[in-house]
Amino acid sequence: MKARVKWNEGVSFVTETGSGHALVVDGASEAGGRNLGPRPMELVLAGTAACTAFDVVWILKKARQPITDCVVEAEAQRADEDPKVFTKIHLRYRIRGPGLNTAQVERAVKLSKEKYCSATLMLAKTAEISFEIELEGDAPAVSRAAGG
């Protein structure tokens, strides 16, 4: 895996991924940025949410579950002092599909967190990671919460 980051101006950079995608990364105005793109740590958090969402969808499809939607919302807290690592991350999984098996969904989320998601496994070295699941299907929404 590769990435290339080229300084543009101020604290703005153009990043290129090894797969050929590009985006602008910038800082807040108080740090000299012009708010032209996401902050680097926002990308880390978004990438983490995308990594686990990928796993959950892949696991549920492999289990032949009728998943029709998956949204992962991530919220993080950072240390007050440098390095301002993530100290807490909460992931909210909103998964939809007619006739989804609750146990299969919970299994998919746990497998992602404990085995497959490289991002959450790395960030768990500095952050307490918690999650909750909101399952929507034919029946009324069911909420499952679990920590650590």
trRosetta pair geometry for C-beta under 8 A, 3 or more apart (Angstrom, degrees):
i j d omega theta_ij theta_ji phi_ij phi_ji
1 18 5.4 -156 -160 10 51 151
2 17 7.7 127 90 -180 61 46
2 18 3.8 111 53 -85 77 111
3 15 6.3 -10 -177 -170 108 101
3 16 6.8 160 -161 83 59 52
3 17 5.6 -28 -108 -116 84 50
3 18 6.3 -73 -64 -31 50 81
4 15 7.1 154 83 -157 50 52
4 16 4.5 -5 57 56 99 102
5 13 5.1 8 -175 171 96 136
5 14 7.5 162 -154 81 50 43
5 15 4.9 -16 -103 -103 78 79
5 16 7.8 -164 -72 23 37 66
5 25 7.5 -33 -137 35 111 133
6 13 6.3 151 74 -162 39 79
6 14 5.0 -14 60 58 97 92
6 15 7.9 -179 20 -81 66 33
6 16 7.7 31 -3 -4 103 102
7 12 7.7 100 -165 83 57 54
7 13 5.5 -46 -103 -103 42 84
8 12 4.2 -53 62 105 120 98
8 13 5.9 -173 -3 -100 91 23
8 14 5.7 95 -60 -22 111 89
8 24 7.3 -4 -20 -136 155 100
9 12 5.5 8 58 47 60 111
10 26 7.6 33 93 -147 117 97
10 27 7.4 -136 136 43 105 105
10 32 4.7 -175 -168 148 93 92
10 33 5.8 141 133 -104 128 37
10 34 6.3 117 48 -19 162 94
11 26 6.4 108 98 -159 77 59
11 27 3.9 2 97 9 134 126
11 31 5.7 -38 23 125 161 100
11 32 4.8 103 -12 86 108 102
11 33 4.7 -66 64 -73 104 85
12 24 6.3 -10 -169 -172 99 105
12 25 7.3 159 -155 85 50 49
12 26 4.4 -6 -106 -104 80 95
12 27 7.5 -119 -65 14 55 75
12 33 6.3 122 -61 -136 79 81
12 34 6.4 -19 -59 30 128 100
12 36 5.4 29 -123 41 127 133
12 37 7.3 109 -141 23 89 107
13 24 7.2 152 81 -157 44 57
13 25 4.8 -14 62 61 96 97
13 26 7.4 -179 22 -76 63 51
14 22 6.1 4 179 -170 96 112
14 23 7.6 175 -152 91 60 25
14 24 5.8 -36 -100 -99 65 66
14 25 7.8 169 -95 18 16 76
15 22 6.5 164 85 -148 51 60
15 23 5.7 -13 57 61 97 72
15 24 7.7 158 15 -106 79 16
15 25 5.5 47 -18 -12 118 116
16 20 7.2 -18 -173 -140 97 27
16 21 7.2 162 -152 82 55 37
16 22 4.9 -22 -97 -94 73 88
17 20 6.8 -40 77 28 80 22
17 21 4.7 8 34 53 116 86
17 22 7.5 -151 8 -72 74 40
23 37 6.1 141 157 -150 90 139
23 38 7.7 8 145 28 131 101
24 36 5.0 -61 135 125 140 105
24 37 3.6 -175 101 -41 82 141
25 37 5.0 -95 -95 100 20 128
25 38 6.3 -43 -123 74 70 67
25 39 7.2 73 -168 -149 87 17
25 40 5.8 57 -175 -72 135 71
25 43 6.8 -47 -110 -28 117 141
26 33 4.4 128 163 -159 90 119
26 34 6.1 -69 -172 53 146 66
26 35 6.0 179 104 -106 131 10
26 36 4.2 108 -31 46 154 81
26 37 4.6 117 5 42 93 78
26 38 7.7 115 38 57 69 21
26 39 7.4 -66 82 -85 47 53
27 31 4.0 -87 154 86 134 124
27 32 6.2 38 76 65 132 70
27 33 3.1 -174 73 -41 67 131
27 39 6.3 65 -114 -114 50 90
28 31 5.0 82 60 14 77 102
28 33 5.4 92 49 48 15 121
28 35 6.7 31 -124 -75 43 89
28 39 7.1 -7 -35 -81 82 122
29 32 7.7 118 -168 -16 33 4
29 33 6.0 -95 -74 71 32 69
29 34 7.0 59 -94 -104 78 31
29 35 6.4 -32 -45 -28 85 103
33 36 7.3 -132 179 12 95 82
38 42 4.3 -126 -178 87 107 129
38 43 5.4 127 109 -55 130 85
38 46 7.2 -36 -167 0 164 144
39 42 4.4 98 56 -1 81 107
39 43 7.3 -146 92 -6 46 83
40 43 5.7 -57 -158 32 35 112
40 44 6.8 37 147 -21 67 100
41 44 5.1 -40 -148 29 45 117
41 45 6.5 43 153 -15 67 100
41 78 7.2 13 177 -86 156 141
41 84 7.6 -48 -82 100 158 106
41 86 7.8 160 -164 -56 113 94
42 45 5.8 -55 -151 39 33 108
42 46 6.1 30 152 -15 68 109
43 46 5.6 -53 -137 43 32 109
43 47 5.8 37 158 -23 66 108
44 47 5.8 -56 -146 37 24 112
44 48 6.5 29 152 -23 60 105
44 86 7.7 -151 116 -32 128 126
44 119 7.8 166 -175 -154 69 114
44 123 7.8 133 161 -85 110 125
45 48 5.6 -53 -151 31 31 114
45 49 6.6 29 153 -16 64 103
45 74 5.2 -177 174 112 97 134
45 76 5.3 -128 -109 -4 128 137
45 86 7.4 138 -84 -86 95 138
45 89 7.4 -171 -128 -126 93 115
46 49 5.7 -53 -150 37 34 110
46 50 6.2 32 152 -17 66 108
46 74 7.3 -168 -88 45 36 133
47 50 5.6 -55 -144 40 32 111
47 51 6.1 39 154 -27 66 105
47 119 5.9 -175 120 -108 89 150
48 51 5.6 -49 -145 30 29 114
48 52 6.7 18 160 -8 63 104
48 74 6.3 111 86 -118 106 163
48 89 7.1 -54 125 -163 155 154
48 117 7.5 72 -160 171 69 122
48 119 4.0 -163 -111 141 70 134
48 120 6.0 109 -162 -65 103 69
48 123 6.2 0 -110 -9 142 150
49 52 6.4 -61 -150 41 28 101
49 53 6.1 30 153 -20 65 112
49 72 4.4 177 -168 106 92 114
49 73 7.2 -4 -135 -138 140 8
49 74 4.1 -126 -69 -23 117 126
49 91 6.7 170 -110 -125 80 101
50 53 5.6 -55 -141 39 30 113
50 54 6.2 40 156 -26 64 103
50 72 7.6 -169 -68 57 29 127
51 54 5.9 -52 -154 29 26 114
51 55 6.8 25 150 -16 60 105
51 117 4.9 112 129 -149 107 93
51 118 6.5 -104 -166 48 144 75
51 119 4.1 136 37 13 160 126
51 120 7.0 -166 93 -16 122 85
52 55 5.5 -51 -151 35 38 114
52 56 6.2 37 154 -20 69 105
52 72 6.0 141 84 -131 104 166
52 91 6.4 -14 80 -149 160 157
52 93 8.0 -103 129 -84 117 111
52 109 7.7 42 176 -142 112 66
52 112 4.7 99 -148 155 79 134
52 113 6.9 31 -127 -71 124 66
52 117 4.5 1 -85 -102 75 150
52 119 7.2 -103 -35 63 84 112
52 120 5.8 54 -67 -30 118 130
53 56 5.8 -55 -145 37 31 110
53 57 6.3 28 159 -14 66 107
53 70 5.5 147 -157 129 94 119
53 71 7.7 -20 -118 -149 130 15
53 72 4.4 -134 -68 -2 105 128
53 93 7.9 169 -99 -120 75 91
54 57 6.2 -62 -150 39 25 106
54 58 6.1 22 156 -18 63 114
55 58 5.7 -64 -147 40 27 111
55 59 6.0 22 160 -17 67 110
55 108 7.3 161 130 176 82 84
55 111 7.1 -157 161 103 119 89
55 112 3.7 136 102 -112 140 104
55 116 4.6 143 -128 102 133 132
55 117 5.3 -95 -15 -65 150 89
56 59 5.9 -54 -142 38 27 108
56 60 6.2 22 160 -14 63 110
56 70 6.0 166 97 -152 118 145
56 72 7.6 139 22 -63 142 123
56 93 6.6 -177 -122 -137 171 135
56 95 7.1 -114 152 -90 132 130
56 105 7.8 36 -165 -154 108 67
56 108 4.7 94 -141 142 69 115
56 109 5.9 20 -105 -82 117 60
56 112 5.4 -41 -57 -42 76 148
57 60 6.0 -61 -145 41 27 107
57 61 6.2 26 158 -18 65 109
57 67 6.3 -164 -132 114 70 155
57 70 5.2 -133 -72 15 99 157
58 61 6.0 -56 -145 37 26 109
58 62 6.3 27 155 -19 62 109
59 62 5.7 -57 -149 37 29 113
59 63 6.3 20 154 -11 64 110
59 107 7.5 -148 152 110 134 86
59 108 3.9 164 93 -130 131 96
59 111 5.8 139 -111 72 157 137
59 112 6.9 -121 -9 -53 140 93
59 116 7.7 -170 -56 11 119 161
60 63 5.6 -60 -145 44 32 106
60 65 4.1 -70 -173 54 88 127
60 67 4.6 72 121 -34 139 137
60 70 8.0 167 29 -71 146 134
60 95 7.6 170 -68 -159 163 136
60 97 7.9 165 164 0 139 160
60 100 7.8 -18 -152 -137 129 107
60 104 6.6 103 -120 141 79 109
60 105 6.8 22 -96 -100 121 64
60 108 5.1 -11 -54 -87 84 161
61 64 7.4 34 180 -80 35 29
61 65 7.1 -84 -71 48 26 77
61 67 6.6 -82 -64 36 71 121
63 101 8.0 -104 137 47 129 124
63 104 5.3 176 131 -158 154 125
63 108 7.3 -117 7 -69 139 111
65 97 6.4 95 149 99 89 159
65 100 5.6 51 -176 -131 112 77
65 101 6.3 -112 -113 25 110 91
65 104 5.3 175 -77 121 135 144
65 105 7.3 150 -166 -66 163 75
65 108 8.0 -91 18 -41 153 143
66 97 4.4 162 104 173 73 116
66 98 5.5 -45 112 61 141 71
66 99 5.6 51 34 65 133 96
66 100 6.4 -125 60 -72 78 68
67 70 6.3 8 180 -47 125 105
67 95 6.5 -55 -132 -170 103 100
67 96 7.3 98 -158 78 61 48
67 97 4.4 -89 -108 -57 30 144
67 100 6.7 67 -83 -99 65 117
68 96 5.3 -61 66 107 92 93
68 97 4.7 149 2 -97 82 72
68 98 7.3 47 -17 -4 129 75
69 94 7.5 -27 121 117 103 88
69 95 7.1 169 91 -152 64 38
69 96 4.0 14 51 46 102 114
69 97 7.3 -175 27 -53 63 73
70 93 7.1 -28 -159 -163 86 89
70 94 7.3 149 -156 82 37 58
70 95 5.3 5 -109 -110 76 77
70 96 7.6 -148 -64 25 44 71
71 93 7.6 147 80 -159 51 41
71 94 4.3 -7 59 57 100 107
71 95 7.9 -158 30 -68 60 43
72 91 5.8 -17 -168 -166 103 99
72 92 7.0 152 -157 75 50 50
72 93 5.5 -14 -103 -101 80 65
72 94 7.7 -167 -76 22 33 71
73 91 7.4 149 76 -157 48 47
73 92 4.4 -10 57 56 99 105
73 94 7.3 42 -7 -8 101 108
74 89 6.3 -16 -164 -168 100 99
74 90 7.2 155 -153 79 50 50
74 91 5.5 -14 -100 -102 77 71
74 92 7.8 -161 -71 21 33 72
75 89 7.3 156 81 -155 44 51
75 90 4.9 -11 60 56 94 98
75 92 7.8 33 0 -8 101 104
76 86 4.8 -54 -170 -134 128 113
76 88 6.6 164 -153 89 55 57
76 89 4.7 -12 -102 -102 91 76
76 90 7.6 -172 -77 19 44 64
76 127 7.1 -39 -143 -137 104 148
77 86 7.1 106 73 -157 45 66
77 87 5.3 -52 98 60 94 94
77 88 4.3 25 37 47 108 99
77 89 7.9 -142 25 -65 64 44
78 84 4.5 37 162 168 124 94
78 85 6.7 170 -150 89 79 24
78 86 5.7 -56 -98 -98 69 44
78 87 6.4 121 -146 3 18 90
79 82 7.9 150 98 -84 116 9
79 83 7.1 69 57 97 136 50
79 84 5.1 -155 64 -137 82 47
79 85 5.3 39 -2 46 119 68
79 86 8.0 -90 -14 -47 78 3
79 87 5.4 115 -62 -45 70 117
80 84 7.5 -100 115 -116 4 91
81 84 7.1 -167 97 -80 20 73
85 126 4.3 -56 146 153 139 156
85 127 7.2 -143 144 -52 96 91
86 89 5.6 25 167 -54 135 103
86 123 5.7 -1 64 -162 134 113
86 126 6.1 113 69 98 67 109
86 127 4.1 -16 116 -72 97 136
87 126 6.6 -76 -96 148 48 85
87 127 5.5 156 -179 -111 9 73
87 128 7.1 10 154 14 60 84
88 127 5.8 177 -78 -161 14 91
88 128 5.1 -14 -110 59 74 91
88 129 7.9 163 -161 -82 47 36
88 130 7.5 -5 -168 8 92 102
89 120 7.7 -146 91 -126 146 85
89 123 6.3 32 -9 136 150 137
89 127 4.9 53 -7 149 99 142
89 128 7.5 179 29 84 64 46
89 129 4.8 -11 67 -111 101 77
89 130 7.5 173 90 29 53 61
90 129 7.8 167 -86 -158 31 50
90 130 5.0 -16 -113 70 77 95
90 131 7.0 160 -165 -89 57 37
90 132 7.6 11 -179 2 99 95
91 120 7.8 -34 -36 -103 147 130
91 129 7.0 17 -5 -174 108 95
91 130 7.3 -176 26 94 70 46
91 131 4.3 -18 68 -109 95 92
91 132 7.7 179 93 27 56 56
92 131 7.2 173 -81 -158 31 64
92 132 5.3 -8 -117 62 72 94
92 134 6.9 20 178 -3 94 107
93 105 7.9 170 122 173 137 105
93 109 5.7 -120 -8 -102 164 127
93 131 6.5 28 -10 -177 102 112
93 132 7.1 -162 29 94 74 46
93 133 4.7 -16 68 -113 109 70
93 134 6.9 -178 92 29 56 65
94 134 4.7 -11 -110 67 71 110
94 136 7.1 14 -176 0 82 114
95 100 6.7 150 127 -153 109 170
95 105 5.6 174 81 -142 155 128
95 133 6.7 -20 14 -163 113 95
95 134 7.2 156 24 81 63 56
95 135 5.6 -18 69 -112 94 64
95 136 7.1 175 90 29 44 73
96 100 7.7 -165 175 -23 20 140
96 135 7.9 151 -88 -166 40 46
96 136 4.4 -20 -106 75 84 102
96 137 6.7 163 -159 -75 55 56
97 100 4.4 97 72 -57 103 108
97 136 7.9 110 16 87 42 65
97 137 5.6 -17 82 -104 48 98
98 137 5.4 130 -120 -166 26 88
98 138 5.2 64 -147 -50 76 94
99 137 6.0 -171 -6 180 22 135
99 138 5.9 34 -54 -6 60 121
100 104 7.1 -133 -180 67 77 112
100 105 5.8 47 160 -49 121 122
100 135 6.1 -141 87 -165 134 111
100 137 4.7 -154 19 -71 93 139
101 104 3.9 68 81 7 108 113
101 105 6.8 175 87 -13 56 82
102 105 5.7 -56 -150 35 33 111
102 106 6.3 30 155 -15 67 107
102 135 5.9 -146 -110 20 82 178
102 142 6.4 -36 -107 86 126 153
102 144 7.3 131 -168 -42 108 140
103 106 5.8 -54 -146 40 31 110
103 107 6.2 36 153 -23 64 107
104 107 5.5 -53 -146 36 30 115
104 108 6.4 34 153 -23 64 104
105 108 5.7 -52 -150 32 31 112
105 109 6.6 28 154 -16 64 104
105 133 6.2 135 135 -173 116 146
105 135 5.7 130 79 -100 170 122
106 109 5.9 -55 -149 36 32 109
106 110 6.3 27 155 -14 66 110
106 133 6.5 -128 -90 8 70 164
106 144 6.3 -63 -91 118 110 165
107 110 5.9 -61 -146 42 29 108
107 111 6.1 30 157 -20 66 108
108 111 5.9 -54 -144 36 27 110
108 112 6.4 31 155 -20 61 105
109 112 5.8 -55 -153 33 30 113
109 113 6.4 22 155 -13 65 110
109 131 6.3 -175 173 130 127 152
109 133 5.9 -119 -36 -76 162 123
110 113 5.7 -58 -144 41 32 108
110 114 5.7 3 167 3 69 118
111 114 6.4 -68 -129 51 23 93
111 115 5.2 -39 -168 39 64 118
111 116 6.0 35 142 -1 82 113
112 115 7.4 -59 -91 54 7 74
112 116 5.2 -57 -122 60 46 107
112 117 4.6 48 173 -30 78 113
112 120 7.2 72 139 27 83 144
113 117 6.2 -8 -92 32 28 126
113 120 5.5 -77 -132 120 60 152
113 129 6.8 -177 -148 116 112 132
113 131 6.7 -120 -75 -12 143 146
117 120 4.2 37 107 23 125 106
117 121 6.2 157 91 -15 67 88
118 121 5.8 -64 -147 41 28 111
118 122 6.2 27 158 -19 66 108
119 122 6.0 -58 -149 36 27 107
119 123 6.2 15 160 -9 65 112
120 123 5.8 -59 -138 46 32 105
120 124 6.1 47 157 -36 65 103
120 129 5.8 98 -162 -143 101 169
121 124 5.8 -45 -148 20 27 118
122 125 6.3 -41 179 2 43 112
123 126 6.5 -70 -168 48 53 86
123 127 5.0 -15 157 33 91 122
123 129 6.7 95 102 -66 104 124
124 127 6.3 -80 -106 66 30 74
124 129 5.4 -66 -95 -1 88 124
128 147 7.9 -10 166 -178 107 98
128 148 6.5 -55 -165 -99 89 71
129 148 7.1 80 69 -146 60 31
130 146 7.3 -168 -162 103 76 50
130 147 4.5 -33 -121 -132 106 63
130 148 6.4 -2 -91 -33 74 32
131 145 7.7 -176 106 -150 47 54
131 146 6.1 -2 70 66 81 84
131 147 7.9 159 29 -110 55 22
132 143 6.5 2 173 -174 114 92
132 144 6.5 171 -163 91 66 50
132 145 4.1 -19 -112 -107 101 75
132 146 7.1 155 -95 22 51 57
133 143 7.1 160 86 -157 54 46
133 144 4.3 -1 56 58 102 100
133 145 7.6 -161 24 -73 63 36
133 146 7.9 16 -3 10 97 99
134 141 5.8 -3 -175 -174 93 115
134 142 7.5 163 -154 81 46 44
134 143 5.2 -14 -103 -104 74 77
134 144 7.9 -168 -72 25 32 65
135 141 6.7 153 77 -157 49 61
135 142 4.6 -12 58 59 105 94
135 143 7.7 -171 19 -80 73 29
135 144 7.0 34 -10 0 109 105
136 141 4.9 -23 -91 -101 83 86
139 142 7.1 27 101 -34 116 106
